[in-house]
Amino acid sequence: SIFCVVCANSWSLSGSEQFALRYADGPQLYITEQTRGDIKNGTILRLAISPGRAARQLLERIQSHGIDARLEALKELAKLSADATFAAEFINMEDLNVHCVFFVPSFGEMLAFTLTAFLELMDHGIVSWDLISLSFIKQIAGYVNQPMVDVSILQRSLAILESMVLNSHSLYHRVAQEITVGQLIGHLQKISTEIETISFSAKEMCLCVLVELLSHRLFPRQHVIRGNRPIKAEMAHQLYVLQVLTFNLLEERMMTKMDPNDQNHLNPALDFTQTPPGMLALDNMLYLAKVHQDTYIRIVLENSSREDKHECPFGRCAIELTRMLCEILQVGELPNEGCNDYHPMFFTHDRAWEEFFCVCIQLLNKTWKEMRATAEDFNKVMQVVREQITRALLRGLNYSEILRLRQSERMSQDDFQSPPIIELRERIQPEILELIKQQRLNRLCEGSCFRKLGNRRRQEKFWFCRLSLNHKMLHYGDLDESPQGEVPFELLSDKIPVSDIKSVVTGKDCPHMKEKSALKQNKEVLELAFSVLYDPDETLNFVAPNKYEYCIWTDGLCALLGREMGSDLTRSDLDTLISMEMKLRLLDLENITIPEAPPPVPKEPSSYNFTYNYS
């Protein structure tokens, strides 16, 4: 290789295989034959011992008895383990059991570097997480369960437990048996907001911890929702995930059918054979009758005193209401990445789901009475109740307000179906699409920051991409930290001519989603991935920070290539802007009925001798 020639001729070194080149600054990655093509002009390199030699020396120093020597060795190991080449050499050393290396008694700063090194080495996927022993899990869980633990040790221990659960199904149950929920609650109460997010992480922390936390639902209200500190986006997302997972515990009952043979001759069990809502509807009815007995009796008595045709069928309403709540609250569905839509009221009671049903069944009964509904109006009542519940989760609306909104929307919808309006819409649509296109391109000119894939556990790495103002070049480059605003073009060292772009692919078609490491990526990451394919057979791979940025960039790139912008955001923006533009143009026609056909042409006048008196 070129390196061997450099060693022999420039430094007169023998045994060039014992040496290697490393970057002088940054992550200290080794240069290999496979990665030397990535070296940029002006990059400063330095001579170092080879990864294999460094691994052997560090192992000897770690196994030495001197505390100071071990500490320095672990510091260097924690730094070098981020490099895949070094990690492979260290792990693949003969007769080395990576897990046993880290069983050497450690404490304080030494323990923090030990955990960091272990996590970095395991994050490369060279060793399977399934090989981890129960004793090692107990050791890591023990650090989390300590009432007073150093912040850095807590962070790293939680990160290791999270990786165990995410990468091995068999380890999930083992971790669930070792984590003490009470200690996590204690950490939330005592430690800073940064650690609060980690300790309470619904995605980053284990699913098993969240399930156990459900028996302590009041603690988010006491220590997070009603805390003195404002709830940031990350914590809001964790509360949303906890809310979703709480409701997902209802899925089993929701999908369980009643045994029709376990009833009397009237066989009411047939009402609960459809899933959803299955037995969950019966659970809700029993809860209302037992816990809110006065409310249950009042609803039954009210209906028994009404005329037969106006009686509200309690059983049918409870079943349909339960089904409706399962749909609105998405019972059984996975959390969405980046979603922060949690509802504080679901953290204010230990039986939040059942209590919510009890409130909604009273709302349904009240709405039925106000609408003077009959059996034929059942579906209409359920539609009104659905809107009341959906909108009430965002803002309080009563039946009369819902009715006015429904009438307004219905009238608006009817008006917009007439042929003249449809023709006007078709004329306006190209203008609106061009407006949306310009907005997307302007956003690409401002640029966006993206996280580098594969750095989930290490220090965050970022890169920035933006479109040139003349729409001719895509400029991009690496960043040390997330920027606070726009990044100047001068700081973005790489660029791609737009004329060289061949296509834009998304999801599973992206090259970085087909790699082995991408197998660990969850569904949310897959939905945010897109790639730019350009000549000659090169790719620029993205993972958008959220769905909005994903739509902006895929739309903008498609617009650059002269293709249709097909994102959900474009469809939503198009409907909103067309509706606004049409209403503005029709303001002078308010309260005037628009005919389905043009009026007839009047007859010709009897005389064309028109005069006008100016006096």
C-alpha positions as CSV (number, residue, x, y, z in Angstrom):
1,S,0.0,0.0,0.0
2,I,1.0,3.7,-0.2
3,F,1.4,3.7,3.6
4,C,4.1,1.1,3.4
5,V,6.0,3.1,0.9
6,V,5.7,6.2,3.0
7,C,6.9,4.4,6.2
8,A,9.9,3.0,4.4
9,N,11.0,6.0,2.4
10,S,10.0,9.0,4.5
11,W,10.6,7.7,8.1
12,S,12.9,4.7,7.5
13,L,10.6,2.5,9.6
14,S,10.7,-1.2,9.4
15,G,7.7,-3.3,10.1
16,S,5.2,-0.9,8.6
17,E,2.3,-3.2,9.5
18,Q,2.9,-2.1,13.1
19,F,1.9,1.5,12.2
20,A,-1.1,3.3,10.8
21,L,-2.3,6.8,9.9
22,R,-5.0,8.6,11.9
23,Y,-6.8,11.9,11.7
24,A,-5.0,14.5,13.8
25,D,-8.2,15.9,15.1
26,G,-11.9,15.0,15.3
27,P,-13.0,11.4,16.1
28,Q,-9.5,10.0,15.7
29,L,-10.5,7.4,13.1
30,Y,-7.9,5.2,11.5
31,I,-7.2,5.4,7.8
32,T,-7.6,2.1,6.0
33,E,-7.3,1.1,2.4
34,Q,-11.1,1.1,2.1
35,T,-11.5,4.6,3.6
36,R,-8.4,6.4,2.2
37,G,-10.5,7.7,-0.6
38,D,-12.5,9.8,1.9
39,I,-9.5,11.9,2.9
40,K,-10.1,15.5,1.8
41,N,-7.5,18.0,0.7
42,G,-5.9,19.8,3.6
43,T,-6.7,17.1,6.1
44,I,-4.0,16.7,8.8
45,L,-2.9,13.1,9.5
46,R,-0.6,11.7,12.1
47,L,1.4,8.5,12.4
48,A,0.2,6.1,15.1
49,I,0.6,2.5,16.1
50,S,-1.7,0.0,14.2
51,P,-5.2,-0.8,15.6
52,G,-4.1,-4.3,16.4
53,R,-1.0,-3.3,18.3
54,A,-3.0,-0.6,20.1
55,A,-5.6,-3.1,21.1
56,R,-3.1,-5.5,22.6
57,Q,-1.3,-2.7,24.5
58,L,-4.5,-1.4,25.9
59,L,-5.6,-4.8,27.0
60,E,-2.4,-5.3,28.9
61,R,-2.7,-2.0,30.6
62,I,-6.3,-2.6,31.6
63,Q,-5.4,-5.9,33.2
64,S,-2.5,-4.3,35.1
65,H,-2.8,-3.7,38.8
66,G,-2.0,0.0,38.8
67,I,-5.1,2.1,39.2
68,D,-3.7,5.2,37.4
69,A,-2.5,3.0,34.4
70,R,-5.9,1.3,34.2
71,L,-7.7,4.7,34.2
72,E,-5.6,6.1,31.4
73,A,-6.0,2.9,29.4
74,L,-9.8,3.0,29.8
75,K,-9.9,6.6,28.8
76,E,-8.1,5.8,25.6
77,L,-10.1,2.7,25.0
78,A,-13.4,4.6,25.3
79,K,-12.1,7.0,22.6
80,L,-10.7,4.5,20.2
81,S,-13.6,2.1,20.5
82,A,-15.7,4.5,18.4
83,D,-13.5,3.5,15.4
84,A,-14.8,0.3,13.7
85,T,-11.3,-0.8,12.6
86,F,-10.0,-0.7,16.2
87,A,-13.1,-2.2,17.6
88,A,-12.8,-5.2,15.3
89,E,-9.1,-5.7,16.3
90,F,-9.9,-5.4,20.0
91,I,-12.9,-7.8,20.0
92,N,-11.2,-10.4,17.8
93,M,-8.1,-10.8,19.8
94,E,-7.4,-14.5,20.5
95,D,-9.0,-15.8,23.8
96,L,-10.7,-12.5,24.5
97,N,-14.1,-12.4,26.0
98,V,-15.3,-8.8,25.7
99,H,-17.8,-9.1,28.5
100,C,-15.2,-10.6,30.9
101,V,-12.9,-7.7,30.3
102,F,-15.4,-5.3,31.8
103,F,-16.0,-7.4,34.9
104,V,-12.9,-6.0,36.4
105,P,-14.0,-4.1,39.6
106,S,-14.3,-0.4,38.7
107,F,-15.8,2.7,40.4
108,G,-16.2,6.4,39.9
109,E,-14.5,7.9,36.8
110,M,-13.0,4.5,35.9
111,L,-16.4,2.9,35.8
112,A,-17.8,5.6,33.6
113,F,-15.1,5.1,31.0
114,T,-15.5,1.3,31.3
115,L,-19.2,1.5,30.5
116,T,-18.5,4.0,27.6
117,A,-15.9,1.7,26.1
118,F,-18.2,-1.4,26.3
119,L,-21.2,0.5,24.7
120,E,-19.0,1.8,21.9
121,L,-17.6,-1.7,21.1
122,M,-21.0,-3.3,21.1
123,D,-22.5,-0.6,19.0
124,H,-20.6,-1.8,15.9
125,G,-22.6,-5.0,15.8
126,I,-19.5,-7.3,15.8
127,V,-20.6,-9.2,18.9
128,S,-24.2,-10.3,19.4
129,W,-26.1,-8.9,22.4
130,D,-27.6,-12.3,22.9
131,L,-24.2,-13.5,24.3
132,I,-24.5,-11.3,27.3
133,S,-24.8,-13.2,30.6
134,L,-27.4,-12.7,33.3
135,S,-24.6,-11.7,35.8
136,F,-23.6,-8.9,33.5
137,I,-27.2,-7.7,33.2
138,K,-27.4,-7.7,37.0
139,Q,-24.2,-5.7,37.3
140,I,-25.5,-3.0,34.9
141,A,-29.0,-2.9,36.4
142,G,-27.4,-2.6,39.9
143,Y,-25.9,0.7,38.9
144,V,-29.4,2.0,37.9
145,N,-31.0,0.7,41.0
146,Q,-28.6,2.5,43.3
147,P,-30.4,5.4,45.1
148,M,-27.4,7.8,44.7
149,V,-25.5,7.2,41.5
150,D,-23.2,9.4,39.5
151,V,-24.9,11.1,36.5
152,S,-22.5,9.8,33.9
153,I,-22.7,6.2,35.2
154,L,-26.5,6.4,35.2
155,Q,-26.6,7.7,31.6
156,R,-24.3,4.9,30.3
157,S,-26.0,2.2,32.3
158,L,-29.4,3.2,30.9
159,A,-28.0,3.3,27.4
160,I,-26.6,-0.2,27.7
161,L,-29.9,-1.6,29.0
162,E,-31.8,0.2,26.2
163,S,-29.5,-1.4,23.6
164,M,-30.0,-4.8,25.2
165,V,-33.8,-4.5,24.8
166,L,-33.6,-3.0,21.3
167,N,-31.2,-5.6,19.9
168,S,-32.3,-8.8,21.6
169,H,-35.8,-10.0,22.3
170,S,-34.5,-12.6,24.8
171,L,-32.8,-9.9,26.9
172,Y,-36.1,-8.0,27.3
173,H,-37.5,-10.3,29.9
174,R,-34.2,-10.5,31.8
175,V,-33.9,-6.7,32.0
176,A,-37.5,-6.4,33.1
177,Q,-36.8,-8.6,36.1
178,E,-33.8,-6.5,37.2
179,I,-35.0,-2.9,36.9
180,T,-36.4,-1.3,40.0
181,V,-39.1,1.3,39.0
182,G,-38.9,3.0,42.4
183,Q,-35.3,4.0,41.7
184,L,-36.2,5.5,38.3
185,I,-38.8,7.6,40.0
186,G,-36.3,8.8,42.5
187,H,-33.9,9.8,39.7
188,L,-36.7,11.8,38.1
189,Q,-37.3,13.7,41.4
190,K,-33.6,14.4,42.1
191,I,-31.7,14.8,38.9
192,S,-31.6,17.5,36.3
193,T,-33.8,17.8,33.2
194,E,-31.3,16.1,31.0
195,I,-31.2,12.9,33.1
196,E,-35.0,13.2,33.6
197,T,-35.5,12.7,29.9
198,I,-33.2,9.7,29.9
199,S,-34.6,8.1,33.0
200,F,-38.2,8.5,31.7
201,S,-37.5,7.8,28.0
202,A,-40.3,5.7,26.6
203,K,-38.5,4.8,23.5
204,E,-34.9,5.0,24.7
205,M,-35.7,3.3,28.0
206,C,-37.0,-0.3,27.9
207,L,-40.6,-1.2,27.2
208,C,-40.6,-3.3,30.3
209,V,-39.8,-0.3,32.5
210,L,-42.7,1.6,30.9
211,V,-45.1,-1.3,31.5
212,E,-44.1,-1.4,35.2
213,L,-44.4,2.4,35.4
214,L,-48.0,2.1,34.5
215,S,-48.7,1.1,38.0
216,H,-47.3,4.5,39.0
217,R,-49.3,6.6,36.6
218,L,-49.6,9.4,39.1
219,F,-45.9,10.2,39.2
220,P,-45.8,11.8,35.7
221,R,-48.5,14.2,36.9
222,Q,-46.7,15.0,40.2
223,H,-43.2,15.3,39.0
224,V,-43.4,16.1,35.3
225,I,-46.7,17.5,34.1
226,R,-47.2,19.7,37.2
227,G,-43.6,20.3,37.8
228,N,-42.0,23.8,38.0
229,R,-40.1,23.3,34.7
230,P,-41.8,23.7,31.3
231,I,-42.2,20.5,29.4
232,K,-39.8,20.4,26.5
233,A,-40.4,18.7,23.2
234,E,-38.4,15.6,24.1
235,M,-40.3,15.1,27.4
236,A,-43.6,15.7,25.6
237,H,-42.7,13.0,23.1
238,Q,-41.9,10.6,26.0
239,L,-45.3,11.4,27.7
240,Y,-47.0,10.7,24.4
241,V,-45.3,7.3,24.0
242,L,-46.1,6.4,27.6
243,Q,-49.7,7.3,26.8
244,V,-49.8,5.2,23.7
245,L,-48.2,2.2,25.4
246,T,-50.7,2.6,28.3
247,F,-53.6,2.3,25.9
248,N,-51.9,-0.6,24.1
249,L,-52.3,-2.7,27.3
250,L,-56.0,-2.7,26.5
251,E,-55.4,-4.4,23.1
252,E,-55.7,-7.9,24.5
253,R,-59.2,-7.3,25.9
254,M,-60.2,-5.3,22.9
255,M,-59.5,-8.3,20.7
256,T,-61.0,-10.9,23.0
257,K,-64.5,-12.2,22.1
258,M,-67.2,-13.3,24.6
259,D,-67.8,-17.0,24.7
260,P,-71.4,-17.3,23.4
261,N,-72.0,-20.5,25.3
262,D,-71.4,-18.9,28.7
263,Q,-74.8,-17.0,28.8
264,N,-78.6,-17.5,29.2
265,H,-81.2,-18.1,26.5
266,L,-81.3,-14.4,25.5
267,N,-77.6,-14.8,24.6
268,P,-76.4,-11.1,25.1
269,A,-72.9,-12.4,24.5
270,L,-73.5,-12.0,20.8
271,D,-73.1,-8.3,21.4
272,F,-69.4,-8.8,22.4
273,T,-68.3,-11.2,19.7
274,Q,-67.1,-8.5,17.3
275,T,-63.5,-7.2,17.8
276,P,-62.8,-4.5,18.3
277,P,-64.1,-3.6,21.0
278,G,-64.6,-7.2,22.2
279,M,-64.6,-7.7,26.0
280,L,-63.2,-4.2,26.5
281,A,-66.7,-2.7,26.1
282,L,-68.1,-5.0,28.8
283,D,-65.2,-4.0,31.1
284,N,-66.1,-0.4,30.6
285,M,-69.8,-1.0,31.4
286,L,-68.9,-3.0,34.6
287,Y,-66.6,-0.2,35.7
288,L,-69.3,2.4,35.3
289,A,-71.8,0.3,37.2
290,K,-69.5,-0.5,40.1
291,V,-67.4,2.7,40.5
292,H,-70.0,5.3,39.3
293,Q,-73.1,3.6,40.4
294,D,-75.1,6.8,40.8
295,T,-74.3,7.8,37.2
296,Y,-75.2,4.4,35.9
297,I,-78.5,4.4,37.7
298,R,-79.3,7.9,36.5
299,I,-78.7,7.0,32.8
300,V,-80.8,3.9,33.1
301,L,-83.7,5.7,34.8
302,E,-83.6,8.6,32.3
303,N,-84.0,6.2,29.4
304,S,-86.7,4.2,31.1
305,S,-88.8,7.3,31.5
306,R,-88.5,8.4,27.9
307,E,-90.8,7.4,25.1
308,D,-89.9,4.1,23.5
309,K,-88.9,5.7,20.2
310,H,-86.5,8.1,22.1
311,E,-84.9,5.5,24.3
312,C,-81.1,5.5,24.1
313,P,-79.9,1.8,23.8
314,F,-77.3,1.7,26.6
315,G,-75.6,-1.5,25.6
316,R,-75.3,-0.6,21.9
317,C,-74.0,2.9,22.8
318,A,-71.4,1.5,25.2
319,I,-70.1,-0.9,22.6
320,E,-70.0,1.6,19.8
321,L,-68.5,4.3,22.1
322,T,-65.7,1.9,23.2
323,R,-64.9,1.1,19.5
324,M,-64.8,4.8,18.8
325,L,-62.5,5.5,21.7
326,C,-60.2,2.7,20.5
327,E,-60.0,4.4,17.1
328,I,-59.5,7.9,18.4
329,L,-56.8,7.0,20.9
330,Q,-55.2,4.5,18.5
331,V,-55.3,1.5,20.8
332,G,-52.9,-1.2,19.6
333,E,-50.9,1.1,17.3
334,L,-47.2,1.8,17.6
335,P,-46.1,5.3,18.7
336,N,-45.0,7.7,15.9
337,E,-41.5,9.2,16.0
338,G,-41.6,12.9,16.6
339,C,-45.2,13.0,17.8
340,N,-45.8,15.1,21.0
341,D,-49.6,14.8,21.2
342,Y,-50.1,13.6,24.7
343,H,-53.1,14.5,26.8
344,P,-52.4,15.5,30.4
345,M,-55.8,14.2,31.6
346,F,-54.7,10.7,31.0
347,F,-52.0,11.1,33.6
348,T,-54.4,12.4,36.4
349,H,-56.1,9.1,37.3
350,D,-54.9,5.6,37.9
351,R,-57.8,4.3,35.8
352,A,-57.7,7.0,33.1
353,W,-59.2,4.9,30.3
354,E,-62.2,3.8,32.3
355,E,-62.8,7.3,33.7
356,F,-62.7,8.8,30.2
357,F,-65.3,6.2,29.0
358,C,-67.6,7.2,32.0
359,V,-67.4,10.9,31.0
360,C,-68.0,10.1,27.3
361,I,-71.0,7.8,27.9
362,Q,-72.6,10.7,29.9
363,L,-71.8,13.0,27.0
364,L,-73.4,10.6,24.6
365,N,-76.6,10.3,26.7
366,K,-76.8,14.1,26.9
367,T,-76.3,14.5,23.1
368,W,-79.0,11.9,22.5
369,K,-81.4,13.8,24.6
370,E,-80.6,17.2,23.0
371,M,-81.0,15.8,19.5
372,R,-84.3,14.1,20.5
373,A,-82.8,11.1,18.6
374,T,-84.6,7.9,17.8
375,A,-83.1,4.5,16.8
376,E,-82.9,5.6,13.2
377,D,-80.6,8.5,14.3
378,F,-78.1,6.3,16.1
379,N,-75.3,6.8,13.5
380,K,-75.9,10.6,13.4
381,V,-75.6,10.8,17.2
382,M,-72.4,8.8,17.2
383,Q,-70.9,11.1,14.5
384,V,-71.7,14.1,16.6
385,V,-70.2,12.5,19.7
386,R,-67.1,11.5,17.8
387,E,-66.6,15.1,16.7
388,Q,-67.2,16.4,20.3
389,I,-64.6,14.0,21.7
390,T,-62.0,14.6,19.0
391,R,-62.3,18.3,19.2
392,A,-62.6,18.4,22.9
393,L,-59.2,16.8,23.2
394,L,-57.9,19.9,21.6
395,R,-60.4,22.5,22.8
396,G,-63.7,22.4,24.6
397,L,-66.8,22.4,22.4
398,N,-70.4,21.7,23.3
399,Y,-73.1,20.2,21.2
400,S,-74.5,23.5,19.8
401,E,-71.0,24.6,18.7
402,I,-70.4,21.3,17.1
403,L,-73.8,21.6,15.3
404,R,-72.9,25.0,13.9
405,L,-69.5,23.8,12.7
406,R,-71.1,20.8,11.0
407,Q,-73.8,22.9,9.3
408,S,-71.1,25.4,8.1
409,E,-68.9,22.6,6.8
410,R,-71.8,20.9,5.1
411,M,-73.0,24.1,3.4
412,S,-69.5,24.8,2.3
413,Q,-69.0,21.3,0.9
414,D,-72.3,21.5,-1.0
415,D,-71.5,24.9,-2.5
416,F,-68.1,23.7,-3.7
417,Q,-69.6,20.8,-5.8
418,S,-71.3,23.0,-8.4
419,P,-69.8,23.0,-11.9
420,P,-68.7,26.7,-11.9
421,I,-66.9,26.2,-8.6
422,I,-65.2,23.0,-9.9
423,E,-64.1,24.9,-13.0
424,L,-62.7,27.8,-10.9
425,R,-60.8,25.3,-8.8
426,E,-59.2,23.7,-11.9
427,R,-58.1,27.2,-13.0
428,I,-56.6,28.1,-9.6
429,Q,-54.8,24.8,-8.9
430,P,-51.8,25.4,-11.2
431,E,-51.1,28.8,-9.5
432,I,-51.3,27.2,-6.1
433,L,-49.0,24.4,-7.1
434,E,-46.4,26.8,-8.4
435,L,-46.7,28.8,-5.1
436,I,-46.1,25.6,-3.1
437,K,-43.2,24.7,-5.4
438,Q,-41.5,28.0,-4.7
439,Q,-42.0,27.6,-1.0
440,R,-40.3,24.2,-1.1
441,L,-37.4,25.5,-3.1
442,N,-37.0,28.5,-0.8
443,R,-36.8,26.1,2.2
444,L,-34.2,24.1,0.5
445,C,-32.2,27.3,-0.1
446,E,-32.4,27.9,3.7
447,G,-31.1,24.4,4.3
448,S,-31.6,21.8,7.0
449,C,-29.5,20.0,9.6
450,F,-29.4,16.2,9.5
451,R,-28.1,13.7,12.0
452,K,-25.5,11.2,10.8
453,L,-26.9,7.7,10.7
454,G,-25.1,5.2,13.0
455,N,-24.2,7.7,15.7
456,R,-27.3,7.0,18.0
457,R,-25.2,6.1,21.0
458,R,-22.1,8.2,20.4
459,Q,-21.6,11.9,20.5
460,E,-24.1,13.4,18.1
461,K,-22.7,14.0,14.6
462,F,-24.4,16.4,12.2
463,W,-24.3,17.5,8.6
464,F,-26.0,20.4,6.8
465,C,-27.4,20.6,3.3
466,R,-28.8,23.5,1.4
467,L,-29.7,24.4,-2.2
468,S,-27.8,27.3,-3.9
469,L,-29.8,30.5,-4.5
470,N,-29.7,29.9,-8.3
471,H,-31.0,26.3,-7.8
472,K,-28.0,24.9,-9.6
473,M,-26.1,23.2,-6.8
474,L,-26.7,21.2,-3.6
475,H,-24.1,22.2,-1.0
476,Y,-23.4,20.0,2.0
477,G,-20.8,19.4,4.7
478,D,-20.2,18.0,8.2
479,L,-20.8,20.0,11.4
480,D,-19.5,19.5,14.9
481,E,-22.8,20.5,16.5
482,S,-26.3,21.4,15.5
483,P,-26.5,25.0,14.1
484,Q,-28.7,27.6,15.4
485,G,-29.5,29.1,12.0
486,E,-28.4,29.0,8.4
487,V,-25.0,27.7,7.6
488,P,-23.0,29.8,5.1
489,F,-22.1,28.2,1.8
490,E,-18.4,28.7,2.6
491,L,-18.6,26.2,5.4
492,L,-20.1,23.5,3.2
493,S,-17.2,21.9,1.4
494,D,-19.0,19.4,-0.8
495,K,-21.5,20.1,-3.6
496,I,-23.6,18.2,-6.2
497,P,-24.7,19.8,-9.5
498,V,-28.5,19.5,-9.8
499,S,-28.1,18.6,-13.4
500,D,-26.2,15.4,-12.3
501,I,-29.1,14.2,-10.1
502,K,-30.8,11.2,-11.7
503,S,-33.6,10.4,-9.2
504,V,-34.8,10.6,-5.7
505,V,-35.7,7.4,-3.8
506,T,-37.4,6.9,-0.4
507,G,-37.8,4.3,2.3
508,K,-36.7,0.8,1.5
509,D,-35.3,1.8,-1.9
510,C,-32.6,4.0,-0.2
511,P,-29.1,2.5,-0.3
512,H,-28.5,3.2,3.4
513,M,-31.7,1.4,4.3
514,K,-30.5,-1.8,2.6
515,E,-27.3,-2.1,4.5
516,K,-26.9,-4.6,7.3
517,S,-26.8,-1.9,10.0
518,A,-30.1,-0.5,8.8
519,L,-31.8,-3.8,9.8
520,K,-31.9,-2.4,13.3
521,Q,-33.6,0.8,12.3
522,N,-37.2,1.1,13.3
523,K,-40.2,1.8,11.1
524,E,-40.1,5.6,11.9
525,V,-36.5,5.9,10.6
526,L,-37.5,4.0,7.4
527,E,-40.3,6.4,6.8
528,L,-38.0,9.4,7.1
529,A,-35.2,8.1,4.8
530,F,-34.6,9.4,1.3
531,S,-31.6,9.4,-1.1
532,V,-30.4,11.5,-4.0
533,L,-28.9,9.3,-6.8
534,Y,-26.5,11.2,-9.0
535,D,-23.8,10.6,-11.6
536,P,-21.5,8.7,-11.6
537,D,-23.4,6.1,-9.5
538,E,-23.1,8.1,-6.3
539,T,-25.6,8.7,-3.6
540,L,-26.3,11.3,-0.9
541,N,-28.3,9.7,1.9
542,F,-30.7,11.5,4.3
543,V,-32.7,10.7,7.4
544,A,-35.0,13.6,8.0
545,P,-35.4,14.8,11.6
546,N,-39.2,14.7,11.3
547,K,-42.1,14.1,8.9
548,Y,-42.4,17.8,8.0
549,E,-38.7,18.1,6.9
550,Y,-39.1,14.8,5.0
551,C,-42.0,16.2,3.0
552,I,-40.2,19.6,2.4
553,W,-37.1,17.9,1.0
554,T,-38.7,15.2,-1.0
555,D,-41.1,17.7,-2.5
556,G,-38.3,20.2,-3.2
557,L,-36.0,17.7,-4.8
558,C,-38.9,16.4,-7.0
559,A,-39.7,20.0,-8.0
560,L,-36.0,20.5,-9.0
561,L,-36.3,17.4,-11.3
562,G,-39.6,18.6,-12.8
563,R,-41.5,15.8,-11.1
564,E,-44.8,15.8,-9.2
565,M,-44.7,16.7,-5.6
566,G,-46.7,13.9,-4.0
567,S,-46.3,14.2,-0.2
568,D,-49.1,14.4,2.3
569,L,-48.0,17.9,3.2
570,T,-48.4,19.1,-0.4
571,R,-51.9,17.6,-0.6
572,S,-52.8,19.3,2.7
573,D,-51.3,22.7,1.6
574,L,-53.0,22.5,-1.8
575,D,-56.4,21.9,-0.3
576,T,-56.0,24.7,2.3
577,L,-54.7,27.3,-0.1
578,I,-57.2,26.5,-2.8
579,S,-60.0,26.7,-0.3
580,M,-58.8,30.1,1.0
581,E,-58.3,31.5,-2.5
582,M,-61.7,30.4,-3.7
583,K,-63.4,31.9,-0.7
584,L,-61.6,35.2,-1.3
585,R,-62.6,35.3,-4.9
586,L,-66.2,34.5,-4.0
587,L,-66.6,37.0,-1.2
588,D,-68.7,39.3,-3.4
589,L,-71.1,36.3,-4.0
590,E,-71.8,35.6,-0.4
591,N,-75.4,34.6,0.3
592,I,-76.1,34.3,-3.4
593,T,-77.0,30.9,-4.7
594,I,-74.8,29.8,-7.5
595,P,-76.8,28.2,-10.3
596,E,-75.9,24.8,-11.7
597,A,-76.2,26.1,-15.3
598,P,-75.6,29.5,-16.8
599,P,-78.7,31.8,-17.1
600,P,-80.4,31.9,-20.5
601,V,-79.5,34.6,-23.0
602,P,-82.2,37.3,-23.1
603,K,-84.1,38.1,-26.2
604,E,-82.9,40.9,-28.5
605,P,-84.4,44.3,-27.8
606,S,-87.1,45.7,-30.1
607,S,-84.9,48.7,-30.8
608,Y,-81.2,49.6,-30.6
609,N,-81.9,53.3,-30.3
610,F,-80.7,53.7,-26.7
611,T,-80.5,57.1,-25.1
612,Y,-79.3,58.4,-21.8
613,N,-80.4,61.6,-20.0
614,Y,-77.4,63.2,-18.4
615,S,-79.4,66.0,-16.8
